[in-house]
Amino acid sequence: MATYEYRCPRDGDFEVRLPLGEAGAAVDCPGCHARATRVWSAPRLARTPRALGAALDGAARSAETPEVVSRIPARRPAAAMPAHPAHARLPRL
Ligand SMILES: [Zn+2]
C-alpha cells in the first residue's frame, strides 16, 4: 500500500491509501464527491517533523555554503558532571 495525495477544488488536499501503481489521475473526493486531481509531491517530505526538516535543511545549507572560520573557535567550558556518591567507592589508580 502507498499513500497518494489528491486535491479537491472545494475541500483541499486529502490522502488515499492504494496498492502501488493503482493510483489514478483523479478520484472522487470523500467529502463532496467532486473529482479530485492527484498531487505529485516528494515522498515523506510533507510529514517530516519540523526538527528533522530543520536539521536536513541545515545539512544541505552547510554542504552548499559551509561556514568558514578564520581562527580557532574559543574553547567552551566543560559541562559540570554531577558527582554521584557511588563514585567515591570506585578503586583509584
Ligand atoms: Zn471535496
PDB file of the backbone (N, CA, C, O) and the ligand in Angstrom, with CONECT records:
HET     ZN  A 101       1
ATOM      1  N   MET A   1       0.851  -1.191   0.000  1.00  0.00           N
ATOM      2  CA  MET A   1       0.000   0.000   0.000  1.00  0.00           C
ATOM      3  C   MET A   1       0.890   1.246   0.000  1.00  0.00           C
ATOM      4  O   MET A   1       1.982   1.270   0.569  1.00  0.00           O
ATOM      5  N   ALA A   2       0.374   2.260  -0.657  1.00  0.00           N
ATOM      6  CA  ALA A   2       1.081   3.535  -0.696  1.00  0.00           C
ATOM      7  C   ALA A   2       0.063   4.649  -0.449  1.00  0.00           C
ATOM      8  O   ALA A   2      -1.136   4.475  -0.667  1.00  0.00           O
ATOM      9  N   THR A   3       0.556   5.766   0.000  1.00  0.00           N
ATOM     10  CA  THR A   3      -0.315   6.909   0.262  1.00  0.00           C
ATOM     11  C   THR A   3      -0.190   7.889  -0.898  1.00  0.00           C
ATOM     12  O   THR A   3       0.908   8.328  -1.242  1.00  0.00           O
ATOM     13  N   TYR A   4      -1.318   8.221  -1.488  1.00  0.00           N
ATOM     14  CA  TYR A   4      -1.347   9.164  -2.607  1.00  0.00           C
ATOM     15  C   TYR A   4      -2.127  10.399  -2.171  1.00  0.00           C
ATOM     16  O   TYR A   4      -3.076  10.321  -1.392  1.00  0.00           O
ATOM     17  N   GLU A   5      -1.700  11.524  -2.692  1.00  0.00           N
ATOM     18  CA  GLU A   5      -2.303  12.788  -2.297  1.00  0.00           C
ATOM     19  C   GLU A   5      -3.141  13.325  -3.453  1.00  0.00           C
ATOM     20  O   GLU A   5      -2.708  13.336  -4.605  1.00  0.00           O
ATOM     21  N   TYR A   6      -4.342  13.768  -3.121  1.00  0.00           N
ATOM     22  CA  TYR A   6      -5.249  14.351  -4.114  1.00  0.00           C
ATOM     23  C   TYR A   6      -5.734  15.697  -3.617  1.00  0.00           C
ATOM     24  O   TYR A   6      -5.727  15.969  -2.416  1.00  0.00           O
ATOM     25  N   ARG A   7      -6.153  16.536  -4.549  1.00  0.00           N
ATOM     26  CA  ARG A   7      -6.629  17.880  -4.199  1.00  0.00           C
ATOM     27  C   ARG A   7      -8.029  18.106  -4.775  1.00  0.00           C
ATOM     28  O   ARG A   7      -8.258  18.068  -5.984  1.00  0.00           O
ATOM     29  N   CYS A   8      -8.935  18.338  -3.854  1.00  0.00           N
ATOM     30  CA  CYS A   8     -10.305  18.662  -4.239  1.00  0.00           C
ATOM     31  C   CYS A   8     -10.389  20.177  -4.389  1.00  0.00           C
ATOM     32  O   CYS A   8      -9.873  20.903  -3.539  1.00  0.00           O
ATOM     33  N   PRO A   9     -11.032  20.675  -5.457  1.00  0.00           N
ATOM     34  CA  PRO A   9     -11.126  22.135  -5.626  1.00  0.00           C
ATOM     35  C   PRO A   9     -11.929  22.811  -4.515  1.00  0.00           C
ATOM     36  O   PRO A   9     -11.777  24.010  -4.279  1.00  0.00           O
ATOM     37  N   ARG A  10     -12.774  22.051  -3.839  1.00  0.00           N
ATOM     38  CA  ARG A  10     -13.603  22.643  -2.780  1.00  0.00           C
ATOM     39  C   ARG A  10     -13.048  22.369  -1.383  1.00  0.00           C
ATOM     40  O   ARG A  10     -13.039  23.260  -0.533  1.00  0.00           O
ATOM     41  N   ASP A  11     -12.577  21.119  -1.140  1.00  0.00           N
ATOM     42  CA  ASP A  11     -12.182  20.721   0.209  1.00  0.00           C
ATOM     43  C   ASP A  11     -10.679  20.706   0.448  1.00  0.00           C
ATOM     44  O   ASP A  11     -10.239  20.549   1.586  1.00  0.00           O
ATOM     45  N   GLY A  12      -9.907  20.863  -0.574  1.00  0.00           N
ATOM     46  CA  GLY A  12      -8.460  20.876  -0.378  1.00  0.00           C
ATOM     47  C   GLY A  12      -7.832  19.499  -0.507  1.00  0.00           C
ATOM     48  O   GLY A  12      -8.392  18.599  -1.133  1.00  0.00           O
ATOM     49  N   ASP A  13      -6.660  19.353   0.096  1.00  0.00           N
ATOM     50  CA  ASP A  13      -5.883  18.120  -0.067  1.00  0.00           C
ATOM     51  C   ASP A  13      -6.378  17.019   0.867  1.00  0.00           C
ATOM     52  O   ASP A  13      -6.835  17.280   1.980  1.00  0.00           O
ATOM     53  N   PHE A  14      -6.275  15.796   0.388  1.00  0.00           N
ATOM     54  CA  PHE A  14      -6.547  14.630   1.227  1.00  0.00           C
ATOM     55  C   PHE A  14      -5.717  13.474   0.688  1.00  0.00           C
ATOM     56  O   PHE A  14      -5.216  13.513  -0.436  1.00  0.00           O
ATOM     57  N   GLU A  15      -5.585  12.447   1.517  1.00  0.00           N
ATOM     58  CA  GLU A  15      -4.748  11.301   1.150  1.00  0.00           C
ATOM     59  C   GLU A  15      -5.604  10.054   0.972  1.00  0.00           C
ATOM     60  O   GLU A  15      -6.632   9.879   1.626  1.00  0.00           O
ATOM     61  N   VAL A  16      -5.143   9.193   0.065  1.00  0.00           N
ATOM     62  CA  VAL A  16      -5.817   7.929  -0.201  1.00  0.00           C
ATOM     63  C   VAL A  16      -4.761   6.839  -0.201  1.00  0.00           C
ATOM     64  O   VAL A  16      -3.717   6.982  -0.839  1.00  0.00           O
ATOM     65  N   ARG A  17      -5.027   5.747   0.514  1.00  0.00           N
ATOM     66  CA  ARG A  17      -4.092   4.615   0.513  1.00  0.00           C
ATOM     67  C   ARG A  17      -4.573   3.597  -0.505  1.00  0.00           C
ATOM     68  O   ARG A  17      -5.702   3.111  -0.450  1.00  0.00           O
ATOM     69  N   LEU A  18      -3.680   3.290  -1.437  1.00  0.00           N
ATOM     70  CA  LEU A  18      -3.990   2.374  -2.527  1.00  0.00           C
ATOM     71  C   LEU A  18      -2.801   1.459  -2.749  1.00  0.00           C
ATOM     72  O   LEU A  18      -1.684   1.799  -2.359  1.00  0.00           O
ATOM     73  N   PRO A  19      -3.018   0.290  -3.376  1.00  0.00           N
ATOM     74  CA  PRO A  19      -1.875  -0.545  -3.749  1.00  0.00           C
ATOM     75  C   PRO A  19      -0.960   0.215  -4.708  1.00  0.00           C
ATOM     76  O   PRO A  19      -1.403   1.075  -5.469  1.00  0.00           O
ATOM     77  N   LEU A  20       0.309  -0.121  -4.651  1.00  0.00           N
ATOM     78  CA  LEU A  20       1.290   0.564  -5.503  1.00  0.00           C
ATOM     79  C   LEU A  20       0.885   0.483  -6.969  1.00  0.00           C
ATOM     80  O   LEU A  20       0.490  -0.576  -7.458  1.00  0.00           O
ATOM     81  N   GLY A  21       0.984   1.596  -7.656  1.00  0.00           N
ATOM     82  CA  GLY A  21       0.720   1.642  -9.079  1.00  0.00           C
ATOM     83  C   GLY A  21      -0.745   1.704  -9.449  1.00  0.00           C
ATOM     84  O   GLY A  21      -1.068   1.697 -10.637  1.00  0.00           O
ATOM     85  N   GLU A  22      -1.640   1.764  -8.485  1.00  0.00           N
ATOM     86  CA  GLU A  22      -3.068   1.779  -8.817  1.00  0.00           C
ATOM     87  C   GLU A  22      -3.714   3.136  -8.586  1.00  0.00           C
ATOM     88  O   GLU A  22      -4.940   3.253  -8.588  1.00  0.00           O
ATOM     89  N   ALA A  23      -2.904   4.147  -8.389  1.00  0.00           N
ATOM     90  CA  ALA A  23      -3.451   5.487  -8.189  1.00  0.00           C
ATOM     91  C   ALA A  23      -3.781   6.097  -9.549  1.00  0.00           C
ATOM     92  O   ALA A  23      -2.933   6.154 -10.439  1.00  0.00           O
ATOM     93  N   GLY A  24      -5.013   6.548  -9.694  1.00  0.00           N
ATOM     94  CA  GLY A  24      -5.417   7.191 -10.936  1.00  0.00           C
ATOM     95  C   GLY A  24      -5.102   8.668 -10.914  1.00  0.00           C
ATOM     96  O   GLY A  24      -4.664   9.205  -9.896  1.00  0.00           O
ATOM     97  N   ALA A  25      -5.326   9.327 -12.042  1.00  0.00           N
ATOM     98  CA  ALA A  25      -5.054  10.760 -12.131  1.00  0.00           C
ATOM     99  C   ALA A  25      -6.064  11.563 -11.328  1.00  0.00           C
ATOM    100  O   ALA A  25      -5.794  12.702 -10.948  1.00  0.00           O
ATOM    101  N   ALA A  26      -7.246  10.965 -11.063  1.00  0.00           N
ATOM    102  CA  ALA A  26      -8.266  11.662 -10.286  1.00  0.00           C
ATOM    103  C   ALA A  26      -9.115  10.631  -9.567  1.00  0.00           C
ATOM    104  O   ALA A  26      -9.306   9.519 -10.057  1.00  0.00           O
ATOM    105  N   VAL A  27      -9.624  11.007  -8.398  1.00  0.00           N
ATOM    106  CA  VAL A  27     -10.542  10.169  -7.626  1.00  0.00           C
ATOM    107  C   VAL A  27     -11.681  11.063  -7.154  1.00  0.00           C
ATOM    108  O   VAL A  27     -11.604  12.288  -7.247  1.00  0.00           O
ATOM    109  N   ASP A  28     -12.742  10.433  -6.644  1.00  0.00           N
ATOM    110  CA  ASP A  28     -13.842  11.211  -6.079  1.00  0.00           C
ATOM    111  C   ASP A  28     -13.475  11.673  -4.678  1.00  0.00           C
ATOM    112  O   ASP A  28     -12.966  10.890  -3.876  1.00  0.00           O
ATOM    113  N   CYS A  29     -13.723  12.907  -4.391  1.00  0.00           N
ATOM    114  CA  CYS A  29     -13.466  13.451  -3.061  1.00  0.00           C
ATOM    115  C   CYS A  29     -14.395  12.760  -2.064  1.00  0.00           C
ATOM    116  O   CYS A  29     -15.591  12.637  -2.327  1.00  0.00           O
ATOM    117  N   PRO A  30     -13.863  12.306  -0.919  1.00  0.00           N
ATOM    118  CA  PRO A  30     -14.735  11.648   0.063  1.00  0.00           C
ATOM    119  C   PRO A  30     -15.716  12.629   0.721  1.00  0.00           C
ATOM    120  O   PRO A  30     -16.714  12.205   1.302  1.00  0.00           O
ATOM    121  N   GLY A  31     -15.441  13.917   0.634  1.00  0.00           N
ATOM    122  CA  GLY A  31     -16.321  14.897   1.273  1.00  0.00           C
ATOM    123  C   GLY A  31     -17.468  15.337   0.395  1.00  0.00           C
ATOM    124  O   GLY A  31     -18.620  15.333   0.828  1.00  0.00           O
ATOM    125  N   CYS A  32     -17.167  15.722  -0.850  1.00  0.00           N
ATOM    126  CA  CYS A  32     -18.209  16.291  -1.706  1.00  0.00           C
ATOM    127  C   CYS A  32     -18.406  15.505  -2.999  1.00  0.00           C
ATOM    128  O   CYS A  32     -19.248  15.864  -3.822  1.00  0.00           O
ATOM    129  N   HIS A  33     -17.641  14.445  -3.179  1.00  0.00           N
ATOM    130  CA  HIS A  33     -17.743  13.569  -4.347  1.00  0.00           C
ATOM    131  C   HIS A  33     -17.402  14.250  -5.669  1.00  0.00           C
ATOM    132  O   HIS A  33     -17.714  13.722  -6.736  1.00  0.00           O
ATOM    133  N   ALA A  34     -16.766  15.416  -5.604  1.00  0.00           N
ATOM    134  CA  ALA A  34     -16.276  16.056  -6.828  1.00  0.00           C
ATOM    135  C   ALA A  34     -14.996  15.338  -7.249  1.00  0.00           C
ATOM    136  O   ALA A  34     -14.405  14.613  -6.448  1.00  0.00           O
ATOM    137  N   ARG A  35     -14.570  15.528  -8.474  1.00  0.00           N
ATOM    138  CA  ARG A  35     -13.341  14.917  -8.954  1.00  0.00           C
ATOM    139  C   ARG A  35     -12.153  15.673  -8.368  1.00  0.00           C
ATOM    140  O   ARG A  35     -12.042  16.891  -8.505  1.00  0.00           O
ATOM    141  N   ALA A  36     -11.261  14.919  -7.709  1.00  0.00           N
ATOM    142  CA  ALA A  36     -10.053  15.498  -7.124  1.00  0.00           C
ATOM    143  C   ALA A  36      -8.868  14.988  -7.921  1.00  0.00           C
ATOM    144  O   ALA A  36      -8.759  13.790  -8.185  1.00  0.00           O
ATOM    145  N   THR A  37      -7.990  15.883  -8.300  1.00  0.00           N
ATOM    146  CA  THR A  37      -6.835  15.502  -9.116  1.00  0.00           C
ATOM    147  C   THR A  37      -5.648  15.145  -8.220  1.00  0.00           C
ATOM    148  O   THR A  37      -5.502  15.638  -7.101  1.00  0.00           O
ATOM    149  N   ARG A  38      -4.828  14.283  -8.756  1.00  0.00           N
ATOM    150  CA  ARG A  38      -3.671  13.824  -7.998  1.00  0.00           C
ATOM    151  C   ARG A  38      -2.639  14.942  -7.868  1.00  0.00           C
ATOM    152  O   ARG A  38      -2.424  15.722  -8.795  1.00  0.00           O
ATOM    153  N   VAL A  39      -2.011  14.998  -6.704  1.00  0.00           N
ATOM    154  CA  VAL A  39      -0.952  15.979  -6.435  1.00  0.00           C
ATOM    155  C   VAL A  39       0.348  15.209  -6.347  1.00  0.00           C
ATOM    156  O   VAL A  39       0.440  14.221  -5.618  1.00  0.00           O
ATOM    157  N   TRP A  40       1.337  15.647  -7.073  1.00  0.00           N
ATOM    158  CA  TRP A  40       2.650  14.996  -7.039  1.00  0.00           C
ATOM    159  C   TRP A  40       3.535  15.721  -6.048  1.00  0.00           C
ATOM    160  O   TRP A  40       3.745  16.929  -6.150  1.00  0.00           O
ATOM    161  N   SER A  41       4.043  14.986  -5.105  1.00  0.00           N
ATOM    162  CA  SER A  41       4.946  15.579  -4.120  1.00  0.00           C
ATOM    163  C   SER A  41       6.060  14.586  -3.826  1.00  0.00           C
ATOM    164  O   SER A  41       5.934  13.387  -4.075  1.00  0.00           O
ATOM    165  N   ALA A  42       7.142  15.111  -3.297  1.00  0.00           N
ATOM    166  CA  ALA A  42       8.259  14.242  -2.933  1.00  0.00           C
ATOM    167  C   ALA A  42       7.827  13.364  -1.765  1.00  0.00           C
ATOM    168  O   ALA A  42       7.176  13.848  -0.840  1.00  0.00           O
ATOM    169  N   PRO A  43       8.178  12.088  -1.794  1.00  0.00           N
ATOM    170  CA  PRO A  43       7.709  11.211  -0.726  1.00  0.00           C
ATOM    171  C   PRO A  43       8.250  11.633   0.636  1.00  0.00           C
ATOM    172  O   PRO A  43       9.421  11.988   0.774  1.00  0.00           O
ATOM    173  N   ARG A  44       7.378  11.587   1.632  1.00  0.00           N
ATOM    174  CA  ARG A  44       7.681  11.794   3.044  1.00  0.00           C
ATOM    175  C   ARG A  44       8.044  13.230   3.411  1.00  0.00           C
ATOM    176  O   ARG A  44       8.199  13.522   4.597  1.00  0.00           O
ATOM    177  N   LEU A  45       8.184  14.126   2.460  1.00  0.00           N
ATOM    178  CA  LEU A  45       8.565  15.486   2.826  1.00  0.00           C
ATOM    179  C   LEU A  45       7.440  16.192   3.562  1.00  0.00           C
ATOM    180  O   LEU A  45       7.690  17.033   4.426  1.00  0.00           O
ATOM    181  N   ALA A  46       6.210  15.856   3.225  1.00  0.00           N
ATOM    182  CA  ALA A  46       5.091  16.546   3.858  1.00  0.00           C
ATOM    183  C   ALA A  46       4.967  16.164   5.318  1.00  0.00           C
ATOM    184  O   ALA A  46       4.454  16.952   6.112  1.00  0.00           O
ATOM    185  N   ARG A  47       5.423  14.973   5.699  1.00  0.00           N
ATOM    186  CA  ARG A  47       5.237  14.519   7.074  1.00  0.00           C
ATOM    187  C   ARG A  47       6.534  14.539   7.862  1.00  0.00           C
ATOM    188  O   ARG A  47       6.607  13.937   8.933  1.00  0.00           O
ATOM    189  N   THR A  48       7.563  15.219   7.357  1.00  0.00           N
ATOM    190  CA  THR A  48       8.820  15.300   8.077  1.00  0.00           C
ATOM    191  C   THR A  48       8.635  16.177   9.312  1.00  0.00           C
ATOM    192  O   THR A  48       8.146  17.301   9.194  1.00  0.00           O
ATOM    193  N   PRO A  49       9.014  15.690  10.493  1.00  0.00           N
ATOM    194  CA  PRO A  49       8.907  16.536  11.693  1.00  0.00           C
ATOM    195  C   PRO A  49       9.728  17.808  11.518  1.00  0.00           C
ATOM    196  O   PRO A  49      10.748  17.825  10.828  1.00  0.00           O
ATOM    197  N   ARG A  50       9.256  18.869  12.162  1.00  0.00           N
ATOM    198  CA  ARG A  50       9.882  20.185  11.994  1.00  0.00           C
ATOM    199  C   ARG A  50      11.371  20.166  12.352  1.00  0.00           C
ATOM    200  O   ARG A  50      12.188  20.738  11.630  1.00  0.00           O
ATOM    201  N   ALA A  51      11.731  19.506  13.470  1.00  0.00           N
ATOM    202  CA  ALA A  51      13.133  19.488  13.898  1.00  0.00           C
ATOM    203  C   ALA A  51      13.992  18.740  12.880  1.00  0.00           C
ATOM    204  O   ALA A  51      15.108  19.162  12.576  1.00  0.00           O
ATOM    205  N   LEU A  52      13.472  17.635  12.358  1.00  0.00           N
ATOM    206  CA  LEU A  52      14.228  16.886  11.360  1.00  0.00           C
ATOM    207  C   LEU A  52      14.365  17.698  10.079  1.00  0.00           C
ATOM    208  O   LEU A  52      15.430  17.716   9.462  1.00  0.00           O
ATOM    209  N   GLY A  53      13.303  18.363   9.686  1.00  0.00           N
ATOM    210  CA  GLY A  53      13.365  19.208   8.494  1.00  0.00           C
ATOM    211  C   GLY A  53      14.395  20.308   8.639  1.00  0.00           C
ATOM    212  O   GLY A  53      15.132  20.607   7.700  1.00  0.00           O
ATOM    213  N   ALA A  54      14.447  20.917   9.830  1.00  0.00           N
ATOM    214  CA  ALA A  54      15.425  21.985  10.076  1.00  0.00           C
ATOM    215  C   ALA A  54      16.842  21.420  10.021  1.00  0.00           C
ATOM    216  O   ALA A  54      17.746  22.061   9.485  1.00  0.00           O
ATOM    217  N   ALA A  55      17.038  20.208  10.581  1.00  0.00           N
ATOM    218  CA  ALA A  55      18.368  19.601  10.561  1.00  0.00           C
ATOM    219  C   ALA A  55      18.780  19.259   9.130  1.00  0.00           C
ATOM    220  O   ALA A  55      19.929  19.473   8.745  1.00  0.00           O
ATOM    221  N   LEU A  56      17.842  18.727   8.345  1.00  0.00           N
ATOM    222  CA  LEU A  56      18.155  18.389   6.950  1.00  0.00           C
ATOM    223  C   LEU A  56      18.454  19.653   6.148  1.00  0.00           C
ATOM    224  O   LEU A  56      19.370  19.668   5.325  1.00  0.00           O
ATOM    225  N   ASP A  57      17.682  20.712   6.388  1.00  0.00           N
ATOM    226  CA  ASP A  57      17.935  21.978   5.700  1.00  0.00           C
ATOM    227  C   ASP A  57      19.308  22.518   6.075  1.00  0.00           C
ATOM    228  O   ASP A  57      20.044  23.007   5.217  1.00  0.00           O
ATOM    229  N   GLY A  58      19.653  22.429   7.365  1.00  0.00           N
ATOM    230  CA  GLY A  58      20.955  22.916   7.822  1.00  0.00           C
ATOM    231  C   GLY A  58      22.097  22.128   7.202  1.00  0.00           C
ATOM    232  O   GLY A  58      23.122  22.698   6.828  1.00  0.00           O
ATOM    233  N   ALA A  59      21.916  20.804   7.093  1.00  0.00           N
ATOM    234  CA  ALA A  59      22.953  19.972   6.488  1.00  0.00           C
ATOM    235  C   ALA A  59      23.121  20.309   5.007  1.00  0.00           C
ATOM    236  O   ALA A  59      24.242  20.370   4.500  1.00  0.00           O
ATOM    237  N   ALA A  60      22.015  20.524   4.327  1.00  0.00           N
ATOM    238  CA  ALA A  60      22.085  20.870   2.905  1.00  0.00           C
ATOM    239  C   ALA A  60      22.736  22.244   2.717  1.00  0.00           C
ATOM    240  O   ALA A  60      23.545  22.447   1.811  1.00  0.00           O
ATOM    241  N   ARG A  61      22.359  23.190   3.605  1.00  0.00           N
ATOM    242  CA  ARG A  61      22.933  24.540   3.524  1.00  0.00           C
ATOM    243  C   ARG A  61      24.436  24.491   3.801  1.00  0.00           C
ATOM    244  O   ARG A  61      25.213  25.184   3.143  1.00  0.00           O
ATOM    245  N   SER A  62      24.846  23.671   4.776  1.00  0.00           N
ATOM    246  CA  SER A  62      26.252  23.554   5.130  1.00  0.00           C
ATOM    247  C   SER A  62      27.048  22.923   3.990  1.00  0.00           C
ATOM    248  O   SER A  62      28.198  23.295   3.757  1.00  0.00           O
ATOM    249  N   ALA A  63      26.443  21.971   3.280  1.00  0.00           N
ATOM    250  CA  ALA A  63      27.132  21.343   2.159  1.00  0.00           C
ATOM    251  C   ALA A  63      27.300  22.329   1.007  1.00  0.00           C
ATOM    252  O   ALA A  63      28.300  22.312   0.288  1.00  0.00           O
ATOM    253  N   GLU A  64      26.300  23.182   0.853  1.00  0.00           N
ATOM    254  CA  GLU A  64      26.321  24.149  -0.251  1.00  0.00           C
ATOM    255  C   GLU A  64      27.253  25.326   0.050  1.00  0.00           C
ATOM    256  O   GLU A  64      28.089  25.702  -0.772  1.00  0.00           O
ATOM    257  N   THR A  65      27.090  25.895   1.243  1.00  0.00           N
ATOM    258  CA  THR A  65      27.894  27.051   1.648  1.00  0.00           C
ATOM    259  C   THR A  65      28.379  26.818   3.074  1.00  0.00           C
ATOM    260  O   THR A  65      27.774  27.317   4.023  1.00  0.00           O
ATOM    261  N   PRO A  66      29.471  26.062   3.234  1.00  0.00           N
ATOM    262  CA  PRO A  66      29.940  25.762   4.588  1.00  0.00           C
ATOM    263  C   PRO A  66      30.393  27.020   5.316  1.00  0.00           C
ATOM    264  O   PRO A  66      30.894  27.969   4.713  1.00  0.00           O
ATOM    265  N   GLU A  67      30.200  26.998   6.632  1.00  0.00           N
ATOM    266  CA  GLU A  67      30.618  28.118   7.461  1.00  0.00           C
ATOM    267  C   GLU A  67      32.145  28.124   7.520  1.00  0.00           C
ATOM    268  O   GLU A  67      32.764  27.115   7.858  1.00  0.00           O
ATOM    269  N   VAL A  68      32.737  29.251   7.195  1.00  0.00           N
ATOM    270  CA  VAL A  68      34.193  29.361   7.165  1.00  0.00           C
ATOM    271  C   VAL A  68      34.641  30.129   8.400  1.00  0.00           C
ATOM    272  O   VAL A  68      34.090  31.182   8.719  1.00  0.00           O
ATOM    273  N   VAL A  69      35.646  29.596   9.097  1.00  0.00           N
ATOM    274  CA  VAL A  69      36.179  30.293  10.262  1.00  0.00           C
ATOM    275  C   VAL A  69      37.591  30.763   9.928  1.00  0.00           C
ATOM    276  O   VAL A  69      38.312  30.106   9.177  1.00  0.00           O
ATOM    277  N   SER A  70      37.984  31.919  10.499  1.00  0.00           N
ATOM    278  CA  SER A  70      39.312  32.461  10.238  1.00  0.00           C
ATOM    279  C   SER A  70      40.257  32.231  11.414  1.00  0.00           C
ATOM    280  O   SER A  70      41.459  32.475  11.307  1.00  0.00           O
ATOM    281  N   ARG A  71      39.709  31.759  12.541  1.00  0.00           N
ATOM    282  CA  ARG A  71      40.551  31.453  13.697  1.00  0.00           C
ATOM    283  C   ARG A  71      39.915  30.300  14.455  1.00  0.00           C
ATOM    284  O   ARG A  71      38.760  29.946  14.218  1.00  0.00           O
ATOM    285  N   ILE A  72      40.676  29.725  15.362  1.00  0.00           N
ATOM    286  CA  ILE A  72      40.176  28.603  16.143  1.00  0.00           C
ATOM    287  C   ILE A  72      39.083  29.114  17.084  1.00  0.00           C
ATOM    288  O   ILE A  72      39.288  30.106  17.784  1.00  0.00           O
ATOM    289  N   PRO A  73      37.935  28.455  17.108  1.00  0.00           N
ATOM    290  CA  PRO A  73      36.860  28.910  17.994  1.00  0.00           C
ATOM    291  C   PRO A  73      37.282  28.842  19.451  1.00  0.00           C
ATOM    292  O   PRO A  73      38.071  27.977  19.833  1.00  0.00           O
ATOM    293  N   ALA A  74      36.760  29.753  20.269  1.00  0.00           N
ATOM    294  CA  ALA A  74      37.068  29.785  21.696  1.00  0.00           C
ATOM    295  C   ALA A  74      36.630  28.483  22.345  1.00  0.00           C
ATOM    296  O   ALA A  74      35.613  27.888  21.987  1.00  0.00           O
ATOM    297  N   ARG A  75      37.429  28.065  23.306  1.00  0.00           N
ATOM    298  CA  ARG A  75      37.127  26.810  23.998  1.00  0.00           C
ATOM    299  C   ARG A  75      35.947  27.033  24.951  1.00  0.00           C
ATOM    300  O   ARG A  75      35.898  27.996  25.716  1.00  0.00           O
ATOM    301  N   ARG A  76      35.013  26.105  24.863  1.00  0.00           N
ATOM    302  CA  ARG A  76      33.856  26.192  25.764  1.00  0.00           C
ATOM    303  C   ARG A  76      34.202  25.507  27.074  1.00  0.00           C
ATOM    304  O   ARG A  76      34.928  24.513  27.078  1.00  0.00           O
ATOM    305  N   PRO A  77      33.695  26.023  28.184  1.00  0.00           N
ATOM    306  CA  PRO A  77      33.942  25.336  29.454  1.00  0.00           C
ATOM    307  C   PRO A  77      33.250  23.974  29.448  1.00  0.00           C
ATOM    308  O   PRO A  77      32.145  23.820  28.926  1.00  0.00           O
ATOM    309  N   ALA A  78      33.928  22.993  30.040  1.00  0.00           N
ATOM    310  CA  ALA A  78      33.361  21.653  30.094  1.00  0.00           C
ATOM    311  C   ALA A  78      32.125  21.660  30.981  1.00  0.00           C
ATOM    312  O   ALA A  78      32.069  22.360  31.993  1.00  0.00           O
ATOM    313  N   ALA A  79      31.162  20.888  30.592  1.00  0.00           N
ATOM    314  CA  ALA A  79      29.933  20.806  31.379  1.00  0.00           C
ATOM    315  C   ALA A  79      30.236  20.140  32.716  1.00  0.00           C
ATOM    316  O   ALA A  79      30.948  19.139  32.784  1.00  0.00           O
ATOM    317  N   ALA A  80      29.687  20.710  33.758  1.00  0.00           N
ATOM    318  CA  ALA A  80      29.918  20.153  35.096  1.00  0.00           C
ATOM    319  C   ALA A  80      29.187  18.824  35.214  1.00  0.00           C
ATOM    320  O   ALA A  80      27.995  18.716  34.929  1.00  0.00           O
ATOM    321  N   MET A  81      29.937  17.821  35.641  1.00  0.00           N
ATOM    322  CA  MET A  81      29.361  16.488  35.807  1.00  0.00           C
ATOM    323  C   MET A  81      28.873  16.351  37.239  1.00  0.00           C
ATOM    324  O   MET A  81      29.651  16.551  38.171  1.00  0.00           O
ATOM    325  N   PRO A  82      27.618  16.019  37.435  1.00  0.00           N
ATOM    326  CA  PRO A  82      27.151  15.865  38.821  1.00  0.00           C
ATOM    327  C   PRO A  82      27.846  14.680  39.487  1.00  0.00           C
ATOM    328  O   PRO A  82      27.964  13.603  38.902  1.00  0.00           O
ATOM    329  N   ALA A  83      28.304  14.896  40.718  1.00  0.00           N
ATOM    330  CA  ALA A  83      29.002  13.834  41.445  1.00  0.00           C
ATOM    331  C   ALA A  83      27.989  12.868  42.031  1.00  0.00           C
ATOM    332  O   ALA A  83      26.997  13.278  42.635  1.00  0.00           O
ATOM    333  N   HIS A  84      28.242  11.606  41.849  1.00  0.00           N
ATOM    334  CA  HIS A  84      27.381  10.582  42.422  1.00  0.00           C
ATOM    335  C   HIS A  84      28.129   9.970  43.604  1.00  0.00           C
ATOM    336  O   HIS A  84      29.324   9.700  43.486  1.00  0.00           O
ATOM    337  N   PRO A  85      27.472   9.741  44.734  1.00  0.00           N
ATOM    338  CA  PRO A  85      28.156   9.194  45.910  1.00  0.00           C
ATOM    339  C   PRO A  85      28.867   7.870  45.625  1.00  0.00           C
ATOM    340  O   PRO A  85      29.885   7.585  46.256  1.00  0.00           O
ATOM    341  N   ALA A  86      28.372   7.063  44.710  1.00  0.00           N
ATOM    342  CA  ALA A  86      28.983   5.764  44.414  1.00  0.00           C
ATOM    343  C   ALA A  86      30.353   5.929  43.761  1.00  0.00           C
ATOM    344  O   ALA A  86      31.177   5.016  43.813  1.00  0.00           O
ATOM    345  N   HIS A  87      30.599   7.085  43.147  1.00  0.00           N
ATOM    346  CA  HIS A  87      31.899   7.302  42.511  1.00  0.00           C
ATOM    347  C   HIS A  87      33.030   7.286  43.537  1.00  0.00           C
ATOM    348  O   HIS A  87      34.153   6.906  43.205  1.00  0.00           O
ATOM    349  N   ALA A  88      32.751   7.696  44.792  1.00  0.00           N
ATOM    350  CA  ALA A  88      33.778   7.721  45.843  1.00  0.00           C
ATOM    351  C   ALA A  88      34.263   6.313  46.184  1.00  0.00           C
ATOM    352  O   ALA A  88      35.372   6.157  46.693  1.00  0.00           O
ATOM    353  N   ARG A  89      33.466   5.301  45.917  1.00  0.00           N
ATOM    354  CA  ARG A  89      33.838   3.923  46.262  1.00  0.00           C
ATOM    355  C   ARG A  89      34.588   3.224  45.127  1.00  0.00           C
ATOM    356  O   ARG A  89      35.029   2.087  45.289  1.00  0.00           O
ATOM    357  N   LEU A  90      34.734   3.886  43.995  1.00  0.00           N
ATOM    358  CA  LEU A  90      35.446   3.263  42.875  1.00  0.00           C
ATOM    359  C   LEU A  90      36.932   3.145  43.213  1.00  0.00           C
ATOM    360  O   LEU A  90      37.462   4.014  43.905  1.00  0.00           O
ATOM    361  N   PRO A  91      37.627   2.092  42.745  1.00  0.00           N
ATOM    362  CA  PRO A  91      39.061   1.961  43.020  1.00  0.00           C
ATOM    363  C   PRO A  91      39.848   3.086  42.358  1.00  0.00           C
ATOM    364  O   PRO A  91      39.512   3.515  41.255  1.00  0.00           O
ATOM    365  N   ARG A  92      40.871   3.553  43.015  1.00  0.00           N
ATOM    366  CA  ARG A  92      41.729   4.623  42.499  1.00  0.00           C
ATOM    367  C   ARG A  92      43.005   3.991  41.967  1.00  0.00           C
ATOM    368  O   ARG A  92      43.480   2.991  42.505  1.00  0.00           O
ATOM    369  N   LEU A  93      43.549   4.564  40.928  1.00  0.00           N
ATOM    370  CA  LEU A  93      44.800   4.043  40.371  1.00  0.00           C
ATOM    371  C   LEU A  93      45.980   4.722  41.015  1.00  0.00           C
ATOM    372  O   LEU A  93      47.125   4.419  40.680  1.00  0.00           O
TER     373      LEU A  93
HETATM  374 ZN    ZN A 101     -14.402  17.742  -1.980  1.00  0.00          ZN2+
END
